[in-house]
């Protein structure tokens, strides 16, 4: 993957990440971080709903339903 593709992939999981900050890392480091985020999502899905299941996110701020 290109650096841009890796950064875009990371931003799908971590919307608060700064693309300019991420661009400082090399492709291997970005790929490792993206893999970490993907693994964390798989674990979260496998565990099922969390205590936060009744919240939703709006502009990066969690609000209670």
PDB file with SEQRES, HELIX, SHEET and CRYST1 records, atoms N, CA, C and O in Angstrom:
SEQRES   1 A   65  UNK UNK UNK UNK UNK UNK UNK UNK UNK UNK UNK UNK UNK          
SEQRES   2 A   65  UNK UNK UNK UNK UNK UNK UNK UNK UNK UNK UNK UNK UNK          
SEQRES   3 A   65  UNK UNK UNK UNK UNK UNK UNK UNK UNK UNK UNK UNK UNK          
SEQRES   4 A   65  UNK UNK UNK UNK UNK UNK UNK UNK UNK UNK UNK UNK UNK          
SEQRES   5 A   65  UNK UNK UNK UNK UNK UNK UNK UNK UNK UNK UNK UNK UNK          
HELIX    1 AA1 UNK A    3  UNK A   13  1                                  11    
HELIX    2 AA2 UNK A   19  UNK A   22  1                                   4    
HELIX    3 AA3 UNK A   27  UNK A   47  1                                  21    
SHEET    1 AA1 2 UNK A  55  UNK A  58  0                                        
SHEET    2 AA1 2 UNK A  61  UNK A  64 -1                                        
CRYST1    1.000    1.000    1.000  90.00  90.00  90.00 P 1           1          
ATOM      1  N   UNK A   1       0.833  -1.183   0.000  1.00  0.00           N  
ATOM      2  CA  UNK A   1       0.000   0.000   0.000  1.00  0.00           C  
ATOM      3  C   UNK A   1       0.881   1.251   0.000  1.00  0.00           C  
ATOM      4  O   UNK A   1       2.002   1.250   0.508  1.00  0.00           O  
ATOM      5  N   UNK A   2       0.347   2.288  -0.572  1.00  0.00           N  
ATOM      6  CA  UNK A   2       1.079   3.545  -0.539  1.00  0.00           C  
ATOM      7  C   UNK A   2       0.888   4.199   0.830  1.00  0.00           C  
ATOM      8  O   UNK A   2       0.010   3.811   1.601  1.00  0.00           O  
ATOM      9  N   UNK A   3       1.710   5.181   1.111  1.00  0.00           N  
ATOM     10  CA  UNK A   3       1.592   5.905   2.374  1.00  0.00           C  
ATOM     11  C   UNK A   3       0.205   6.545   2.485  1.00  0.00           C  
ATOM     12  O   UNK A   3      -0.410   6.513   3.551  1.00  0.00           O  
ATOM     13  N   UNK A   4      -0.284   7.119   1.396  1.00  0.00           N  
ATOM     14  CA  UNK A   4      -1.611   7.764   1.398  1.00  0.00           C  
ATOM     15  C   UNK A   4      -2.709   6.747   1.706  1.00  0.00           C  
ATOM     16  O   UNK A   4      -3.636   7.047   2.458  1.00  0.00           O  
ATOM     17  N   UNK A   5      -2.612   5.554   1.133  1.00  0.00           N  
ATOM     18  CA  UNK A   5      -3.612   4.505   1.389  1.00  0.00           C  
ATOM     19  C   UNK A   5      -3.569   4.058   2.846  1.00  0.00           C  
ATOM     20  O   UNK A   5      -4.610   3.824   3.460  1.00  0.00           O  
ATOM     21  N   UNK A   6      -2.365   3.939   3.394  1.00  0.00           N  
ATOM     22  CA  UNK A   6      -2.228   3.558   4.797  1.00  0.00           C  
ATOM     23  C   UNK A   6      -2.838   4.620   5.720  1.00  0.00           C  
ATOM     24  O   UNK A   6      -3.559   4.297   6.664  1.00  0.00           O  
ATOM     25  N   UNK A   7      -2.541   5.870   5.433  1.00  0.00           N  
ATOM     26  CA  UNK A   7      -3.088   6.960   6.254  1.00  0.00           C  
ATOM     27  C   UNK A   7      -4.610   6.994   6.141  1.00  0.00           C  
ATOM     28  O   UNK A   7      -5.301   7.168   7.145  1.00  0.00           O  
ATOM     29  N   UNK A   8      -5.134   6.830   4.938  1.00  0.00           N  
ATOM     30  CA  UNK A   8      -6.586   6.808   4.759  1.00  0.00           C  
ATOM     31  C   UNK A   8      -7.215   5.647   5.536  1.00  0.00           C  
ATOM     32  O   UNK A   8      -8.282   5.799   6.133  1.00  0.00           O  
ATOM     33  N   UNK A   9      -6.553   4.498   5.525  1.00  0.00           N  
ATOM     34  CA  UNK A   9      -7.039   3.352   6.284  1.00  0.00           C  
ATOM     35  C   UNK A   9      -7.045   3.626   7.778  1.00  0.00           C  
ATOM     36  O   UNK A   9      -7.995   3.268   8.474  1.00  0.00           O  
ATOM     37  N   UNK A  10      -6.001   4.253   8.270  1.00  0.00           N  
ATOM     38  CA  UNK A  10      -5.913   4.604   9.691  1.00  0.00           C  
ATOM     39  C   UNK A  10      -7.026   5.574  10.056  1.00  0.00           C  
ATOM     40  O   UNK A  10      -7.647   5.443  11.112  1.00  0.00           O  
ATOM     41  N   UNK A  11      -7.278   6.539   9.193  1.00  0.00           N  
ATOM     42  CA  UNK A  11      -8.304   7.547   9.473  1.00  0.00           C  
ATOM     43  C   UNK A  11      -9.709   6.951   9.521  1.00  0.00           C  
ATOM     44  O   UNK A  11     -10.602   7.531  10.139  1.00  0.00           O  
ATOM     45  N   UNK A  12      -9.915   5.813   8.887  1.00  0.00           N  
ATOM     46  CA  UNK A  12     -11.212   5.140   8.984  1.00  0.00           C  
ATOM     47  C   UNK A  12     -11.451   4.628  10.404  1.00  0.00           C  
ATOM     48  O   UNK A  12     -12.592   4.562  10.859  1.00  0.00           O  
ATOM     49  N   UNK A  13     -10.388   4.271  11.091  1.00  0.00           N  
ATOM     50  CA  UNK A  13     -10.504   3.753  12.455  1.00  0.00           C  
ATOM     51  C   UNK A  13     -10.286   4.834  13.499  1.00  0.00           C  
ATOM     52  O   UNK A  13     -10.928   4.820  14.550  1.00  0.00           O  
ATOM     53  N   UNK A  14      -9.400   5.760  13.224  1.00  0.00           N  
ATOM     54  CA  UNK A  14      -9.040   6.806  14.182  1.00  0.00           C  
ATOM     55  C   UNK A  14      -9.251   8.162  13.511  1.00  0.00           C  
ATOM     56  O   UNK A  14      -8.332   8.737  12.927  1.00  0.00           O  
ATOM     57  N   UNK A  15     -10.481   8.654  13.611  1.00  0.00           N  
ATOM     58  CA  UNK A  15     -10.821   9.910  12.935  1.00  0.00           C  
ATOM     59  C   UNK A  15     -10.165  11.115  13.590  1.00  0.00           C  
ATOM     60  O   UNK A  15     -10.168  12.200  13.008  1.00  0.00           O  
ATOM     61  N   UNK A  16      -9.609  10.959  14.765  1.00  0.00           N  
ATOM     62  CA  UNK A  16      -8.961  12.085  15.429  1.00  0.00           C  
ATOM     63  C   UNK A  16      -7.478  12.201  15.060  1.00  0.00           C  
ATOM     64  O   UNK A  16      -6.818  13.174  15.426  1.00  0.00           O  
ATOM     65  N   UNK A  17      -6.962  11.211  14.340  1.00  0.00           N  
ATOM     66  CA  UNK A  17      -5.546  11.245  13.941  1.00  0.00           C  
ATOM     67  C   UNK A  17      -5.321  12.386  12.952  1.00  0.00           C  
ATOM     68  O   UNK A  17      -6.168  12.663  12.102  1.00  0.00           O  
ATOM     69  N   UNK A  18      -4.186  13.030  13.072  1.00  0.00           N  
ATOM     70  CA  UNK A  18      -3.819  14.123  12.179  1.00  0.00           C  
ATOM     71  C   UNK A  18      -3.011  13.553  11.011  1.00  0.00           C  
ATOM     72  O   UNK A  18      -1.927  13.010  11.222  1.00  0.00           O  
ATOM     73  N   UNK A  19      -3.526  13.670   9.780  1.00  0.00           N  
ATOM     74  CA  UNK A  19      -2.799  13.127   8.629  1.00  0.00           C  
ATOM     75  C   UNK A  19      -1.375  13.663   8.515  1.00  0.00           C  
ATOM     76  O   UNK A  19      -0.470  12.934   8.109  1.00  0.00           O  
ATOM     77  N   UNK A  20      -1.172  14.921   8.866  1.00  0.00           N  
ATOM     78  CA  UNK A  20       0.172  15.493   8.799  1.00  0.00           C  
ATOM     79  C   UNK A  20       1.104  14.793   9.792  1.00  0.00           C  
ATOM     80  O   UNK A  20       2.260  14.514   9.471  1.00  0.00           O  
ATOM     81  N   UNK A  21       0.603  14.510  10.989  1.00  0.00           N  
ATOM     82  CA  UNK A  21       1.395  13.782  11.985  1.00  0.00           C  
ATOM     83  C   UNK A  21       1.703  12.374  11.484  1.00  0.00           C  
ATOM     84  O   UNK A  21       2.840  11.911  11.578  1.00  0.00           O  
ATOM     85  N   UNK A  22       0.684  11.695  10.952  1.00  0.00           N  
ATOM     86  CA  UNK A  22       0.887  10.329  10.471  1.00  0.00           C  
ATOM     87  C   UNK A  22       1.903  10.273   9.333  1.00  0.00           C  
ATOM     88  O   UNK A  22       2.625   9.286   9.198  1.00  0.00           O  
ATOM     89  N   UNK A  23       1.965  11.314   8.520  1.00  0.00           N  
ATOM     90  CA  UNK A  23       2.878  11.316   7.374  1.00  0.00           C  
ATOM     91  C   UNK A  23       4.348  11.306   7.786  1.00  0.00           C  
ATOM     92  O   UNK A  23       5.224  11.057   6.957  1.00  0.00           O  
ATOM     93  N   UNK A  24       4.621  11.575   9.056  1.00  0.00           N  
ATOM     94  CA  UNK A  24       6.000  11.555   9.555  1.00  0.00           C  
ATOM     95  C   UNK A  24       6.553  10.131   9.686  1.00  0.00           C  
ATOM     96  O   UNK A  24       7.765   9.934   9.776  1.00  0.00           O  
ATOM     97  N   UNK A  25       5.648   9.139   9.696  1.00  0.00           N  
ATOM     98  CA  UNK A  25       6.063   7.757   9.896  1.00  0.00           C  
ATOM     99  C   UNK A  25       6.275   7.066   8.553  1.00  0.00           C  
ATOM    100  O   UNK A  25       5.700   7.459   7.537  1.00  0.00           O  
ATOM    101  N   UNK A  26       7.118   6.023   8.567  1.00  0.00           N  
ATOM    102  CA  UNK A  26       7.355   5.302   7.317  1.00  0.00           C  
ATOM    103  C   UNK A  26       6.239   4.277   7.087  1.00  0.00           C  
ATOM    104  O   UNK A  26       5.414   4.036   7.969  1.00  0.00           O  
ATOM    105  N   UNK A  27       6.225   3.682   5.904  1.00  0.00           N  
ATOM    106  CA  UNK A  27       5.153   2.752   5.526  1.00  0.00           C  
ATOM    107  C   UNK A  27       5.055   1.558   6.456  1.00  0.00           C  
ATOM    108  O   UNK A  27       3.952   1.104   6.764  1.00  0.00           O  
ATOM    109  N   UNK A  28       6.180   1.045   6.907  1.00  0.00           N  
ATOM    110  CA  UNK A  28       6.162  -0.118   7.802  1.00  0.00           C  
ATOM    111  C   UNK A  28       5.480   0.249   9.112  1.00  0.00           C  
ATOM    112  O   UNK A  28       4.639  -0.503   9.603  1.00  0.00           O  
ATOM    113  N   UNK A  29       5.829   1.381   9.673  1.00  0.00           N  
ATOM    114  CA  UNK A  29       5.230   1.817  10.937  1.00  0.00           C  
ATOM    115  C   UNK A  29       3.729   2.082  10.777  1.00  0.00           C  
ATOM    116  O   UNK A  29       2.934   1.718  11.643  1.00  0.00           O  
ATOM    117  N   UNK A  30       3.354   2.711   9.675  1.00  0.00           N  
ATOM    118  CA  UNK A  30       1.941   2.971   9.425  1.00  0.00           C  
ATOM    119  C   UNK A  30       1.166   1.665   9.246  1.00  0.00           C  
ATOM    120  O   UNK A  30       0.052   1.526   9.750  1.00  0.00           O  
ATOM    121  N   UNK A  31       1.755   0.718   8.533  1.00  0.00           N  
ATOM    122  CA  UNK A  31       1.098  -0.572   8.328  1.00  0.00           C  
ATOM    123  C   UNK A  31       0.925  -1.312   9.651  1.00  0.00           C  
ATOM    124  O   UNK A  31      -0.104  -1.950   9.871  1.00  0.00           O  
ATOM    125  N   UNK A  32       1.910  -1.234  10.522  1.00  0.00           N  
ATOM    126  CA  UNK A  32       1.802  -1.874  11.836  1.00  0.00           C  
ATOM    127  C   UNK A  32       0.693  -1.233  12.664  1.00  0.00           C  
ATOM    128  O   UNK A  32      -0.062  -1.935  13.336  1.00  0.00           O  
ATOM    129  N   UNK A  33       0.590   0.091  12.620  1.00  0.00           N  
ATOM    130  CA  UNK A  33      -0.459   0.787  13.366  1.00  0.00           C  
ATOM    131  C   UNK A  33      -1.838   0.449  12.811  1.00  0.00           C  
ATOM    132  O   UNK A  33      -2.773   0.209  13.574  1.00  0.00           O  
ATOM    133  N   UNK A  34      -1.968   0.430  11.482  1.00  0.00           N  
ATOM    134  CA  UNK A  34      -3.232   0.065  10.859  1.00  0.00           C  
ATOM    135  C   UNK A  34      -3.620  -1.360  11.245  1.00  0.00           C  
ATOM    136  O   UNK A  34      -4.783  -1.625  11.547  1.00  0.00           O  
ATOM    137  N   UNK A  35      -2.664  -2.266  11.236  1.00  0.00           N  
ATOM    138  CA  UNK A  35      -2.934  -3.645  11.643  1.00  0.00           C  
ATOM    139  C   UNK A  35      -3.409  -3.692  13.100  1.00  0.00           C  
ATOM    140  O   UNK A  35      -4.341  -4.429  13.425  1.00  0.00           O  
ATOM    141  N   UNK A  36      -2.781  -2.919  13.963  1.00  0.00           N  
ATOM    142  CA  UNK A  36      -3.181  -2.850  15.370  1.00  0.00           C  
ATOM    143  C   UNK A  36      -4.631  -2.377  15.489  1.00  0.00           C  
ATOM    144  O   UNK A  36      -5.408  -2.947  16.255  1.00  0.00           O  
ATOM    145  N   UNK A  37      -4.993  -1.349  14.742  1.00  0.00           N  
ATOM    146  CA  UNK A  37      -6.359  -0.835  14.789  1.00  0.00           C  
ATOM    147  C   UNK A  37      -7.357  -1.875  14.281  1.00  0.00           C  
ATOM    148  O   UNK A  37      -8.440  -2.029  14.846  1.00  0.00           O  
ATOM    149  N   UNK A  38      -6.992  -2.585  13.222  1.00  0.00           N  
ATOM    150  CA  UNK A  38      -7.871  -3.613  12.674  1.00  0.00           C  
ATOM    151  C   UNK A  38      -8.052  -4.765  13.662  1.00  0.00           C  
ATOM    152  O   UNK A  38      -9.157  -5.287  13.812  1.00  0.00           O  
ATOM    153  N   UNK A  39      -6.978  -5.161  14.332  1.00  0.00           N  
ATOM    154  CA  UNK A  39      -7.072  -6.220  15.334  1.00  0.00           C  
ATOM    155  C   UNK A  39      -7.943  -5.790  16.505  1.00  0.00           C  
ATOM    156  O   UNK A  39      -8.741  -6.580  17.010  1.00  0.00           O  
ATOM    157  N   UNK A  40      -7.795  -4.543  16.939  1.00  0.00           N  
ATOM    158  CA  UNK A  40      -8.594  -4.032  18.047  1.00  0.00           C  
ATOM    159  C   UNK A  40     -10.075  -4.040  17.679  1.00  0.00           C  
ATOM    160  O   UNK A  40     -10.920  -4.339  18.522  1.00  0.00           O  
ATOM    161  N   UNK A  41     -10.393  -3.717  16.438  1.00  0.00           N  
ATOM    162  CA  UNK A  41     -11.791  -3.749  16.012  1.00  0.00           C  
ATOM    163  C   UNK A  41     -12.331  -5.170  16.017  1.00  0.00           C  
ATOM    164  O   UNK A  41     -13.460  -5.404  16.447  1.00  0.00           O  
ATOM    165  N   UNK A  42     -11.527  -6.126  15.540  1.00  0.00           N  
ATOM    166  CA  UNK A  42     -11.974  -7.525  15.533  1.00  0.00           C  
ATOM    167  C   UNK A  42     -12.236  -8.018  16.952  1.00  0.00           C  
ATOM    168  O   UNK A  42     -13.209  -8.736  17.185  1.00  0.00           O  
ATOM    169  N   UNK A  43     -11.391  -7.648  17.895  1.00  0.00           N  
ATOM    170  CA  UNK A  43     -11.584  -8.040  19.295  1.00  0.00           C  
ATOM    171  C   UNK A  43     -12.862  -7.408  19.836  1.00  0.00           C  
ATOM    172  O   UNK A  43     -13.650  -8.072  20.509  1.00  0.00           O  
ATOM    173  N   UNK A  44     -13.065  -6.143  19.546  1.00  0.00           N  
ATOM    174  CA  UNK A  44     -14.260  -5.448  20.029  1.00  0.00           C  
ATOM    175  C   UNK A  44     -15.530  -6.080  19.472  1.00  0.00           C  
ATOM    176  O   UNK A  44     -16.517  -6.227  20.192  1.00  0.00           O  
ATOM    177  N   UNK A  45     -15.510  -6.449  18.216  1.00  0.00           N  
ATOM    178  CA  UNK A  45     -16.672  -7.093  17.603  1.00  0.00           C  
ATOM    179  C   UNK A  45     -16.902  -8.455  18.232  1.00  0.00           C  
ATOM    180  O   UNK A  45     -18.043  -8.824  18.509  1.00  0.00           O  
ATOM    181  N   UNK A  46     -15.841  -9.201  18.461  1.00  0.00           N  
ATOM    182  CA  UNK A  46     -15.963 -10.536  19.055  1.00  0.00           C  
ATOM    183  C   UNK A  46     -16.522 -10.476  20.476  1.00  0.00           C  
ATOM    184  O   UNK A  46     -17.247 -11.376  20.900  1.00  0.00           O  
ATOM    185  N   UNK A  47     -16.189  -9.424  21.203  1.00  0.00           N  
ATOM    186  CA  UNK A  47     -16.685  -9.275  22.578  1.00  0.00           C  
ATOM    187  C   UNK A  47     -18.147  -8.896  22.634  1.00  0.00           C  
ATOM    188  O   UNK A  47     -18.807  -9.116  23.649  1.00  0.00           O  
ATOM    189  N   UNK A  48     -18.660  -8.331  21.562  1.00  0.00           N  
ATOM    190  CA  UNK A  48     -20.058  -7.934  21.525  1.00  0.00           C  
ATOM    191  C   UNK A  48     -20.265  -6.544  22.078  1.00  0.00           C  
ATOM    192  O   UNK A  48     -19.310  -5.808  22.321  1.00  0.00           O  
ATOM    193  N   UNK A  49     -21.537  -6.188  22.277  1.00  0.00           N  
ATOM    194  CA  UNK A  49     -21.870  -4.834  22.740  1.00  0.00           C  
ATOM    195  C   UNK A  49     -21.185  -4.495  24.063  1.00  0.00           C  
ATOM    196  O   UNK A  49     -21.018  -5.342  24.941  1.00  0.00           O  
ATOM    197  N   UNK A  50     -20.804  -3.248  24.168  1.00  0.00           N  
ATOM    198  CA  UNK A  50     -20.132  -2.787  25.372  1.00  0.00           C  
ATOM    199  C   UNK A  50     -21.085  -1.963  26.216  1.00  0.00           C  
ATOM    200  O   UNK A  50     -22.245  -1.761  25.856  1.00  0.00           O  
ATOM    201  N   UNK A  51     -20.583  -1.495  27.332  1.00  0.00           N  
ATOM    202  CA  UNK A  51     -21.366  -0.615  28.182  1.00  0.00           C  
ATOM    203  C   UNK A  51     -21.720   0.679  27.467  1.00  0.00           C  
ATOM    204  O   UNK A  51     -22.653   1.381  27.860  1.00  0.00           O  
ATOM    205  N   UNK A  52     -20.976   0.988  26.422  1.00  0.00           N  
ATOM    206  CA  UNK A  52     -21.195   2.219  25.671  1.00  0.00           C  
ATOM    207  C   UNK A  52     -22.157   2.022  24.510  1.00  0.00           C  
ATOM    208  O   UNK A  52     -22.310   2.918  23.680  1.00  0.00           O  
ATOM    209  N   UNK A  53     -22.804   0.874  24.437  1.00  0.00           N  
ATOM    210  CA  UNK A  53     -23.666   0.570  23.293  1.00  0.00           C  
ATOM    211  C   UNK A  53     -24.834   1.540  23.168  1.00  0.00           C  
ATOM    212  O   UNK A  53     -25.388   1.691  22.079  1.00  0.00           O  
ATOM    213  N   UNK A  54     -25.221   2.204  24.262  1.00  0.00           N  
ATOM    214  CA  UNK A  54     -26.350   3.125  24.187  1.00  0.00           C  
ATOM    215  C   UNK A  54     -25.919   4.567  23.882  1.00  0.00           C  
ATOM    216  O   UNK A  54     -26.704   5.503  24.035  1.00  0.00           O  
ATOM    217  N   UNK A  55     -24.669   4.731  23.454  1.00  0.00           N  
ATOM    218  CA  UNK A  55     -24.201   6.068  23.095  1.00  0.00           C  
ATOM    219  C   UNK A  55     -24.031   6.150  21.598  1.00  0.00           C  
ATOM    220  O   UNK A  55     -23.951   5.129  20.914  1.00  0.00           O  
ATOM    221  N   UNK A  56     -23.978   7.342  21.101  1.00  0.00           N  
ATOM    222  CA  UNK A  56     -23.644   7.542  19.701  1.00  0.00           C  
ATOM    223  C   UNK A  56     -22.672   8.692  19.612  1.00  0.00           C  
ATOM    224  O   UNK A  56     -22.565   9.519  20.518  1.00  0.00           O  
ATOM    225  N   UNK A  57     -21.974   8.725  18.510  1.00  0.00           N  
ATOM    226  CA  UNK A  57     -20.923   9.720  18.362  1.00  0.00           C  
ATOM    227  C   UNK A  57     -21.387  10.810  17.406  1.00  0.00           C  
ATOM    228  O   UNK A  57     -21.927  10.525  16.337  1.00  0.00           O  
ATOM    229  N   UNK A  58     -21.175  12.037  17.796  1.00  0.00           N  
ATOM    230  CA  UNK A  58     -21.528  13.177  16.970  1.00  0.00           C  
ATOM    231  C   UNK A  58     -20.353  14.141  16.976  1.00  0.00           C  
ATOM    232  O   UNK A  58     -20.020  14.716  18.012  1.00  0.00           O  
ATOM    233  N   UNK A  59     -19.729  14.317  15.823  1.00  0.00           N  
ATOM    234  CA  UNK A  59     -18.569  15.202  15.707  1.00  0.00           C  
ATOM    235  C   UNK A  59     -17.489  14.880  16.728  1.00  0.00           C  
ATOM    236  O   UNK A  59     -16.868  15.790  17.277  1.00  0.00           O  
ATOM    237  N   UNK A  60     -17.258  13.607  16.988  1.00  0.00           N  
ATOM    238  CA  UNK A  60     -16.190  13.199  17.885  1.00  0.00           C  
ATOM    239  C   UNK A  60     -16.528  13.300  19.356  1.00  0.00           C  
ATOM    240  O   UNK A  60     -15.659  13.083  20.200  1.00  0.00           O  
ATOM    241  N   UNK A  61     -17.780  13.627  19.688  1.00  0.00           N  
ATOM    242  CA  UNK A  61     -18.167  13.740  21.092  1.00  0.00           C  
ATOM    243  C   UNK A  61     -19.250  12.708  21.355  1.00  0.00           C  
ATOM    244  O   UNK A  61     -20.280  12.696  20.681  1.00  0.00           O  
ATOM    245  N   UNK A  62     -19.018  11.846  22.330  1.00  0.00           N  
ATOM    246  CA  UNK A  62     -20.010  10.845  22.682  1.00  0.00           C  
ATOM    247  C   UNK A  62     -21.149  11.506  23.447  1.00  0.00           C  
ATOM    248  O   UNK A  62     -20.927  12.280  24.379  1.00  0.00           O  
ATOM    249  N   UNK A  63     -22.363  11.188  23.038  1.00  0.00           N  
ATOM    250  CA  UNK A  63     -23.550  11.703  23.730  1.00  0.00           C  
ATOM    251  C   UNK A  63     -24.394  10.506  24.130  1.00  0.00           C  
ATOM    252  O   UNK A  63     -24.417   9.492  23.434  1.00  0.00           O  
ATOM    253  N   UNK A  64     -25.079  10.627  25.241  1.00  0.00           N  
ATOM    254  CA  UNK A  64     -25.908   9.536  25.727  1.00  0.00           C  
ATOM    255  C   UNK A  64     -27.290   9.606  25.098  1.00  0.00           C  
ATOM    256  O   UNK A  64     -27.886  10.677  24.983  1.00  0.00           O  
ATOM    257  N   UNK A  65     -27.782   8.451  24.698  1.00  0.00           N  
ATOM    258  CA  UNK A  65     -29.102   8.382  24.059  1.00  0.00           C  
ATOM    259  C   UNK A  65     -30.199   8.417  25.099  1.00  0.00           C  
ATOM    260  O   UNK A  65     -31.379   8.369  24.754  1.00  0.00           O  
TER     261      UNK A  65                                                      
END                                                                             
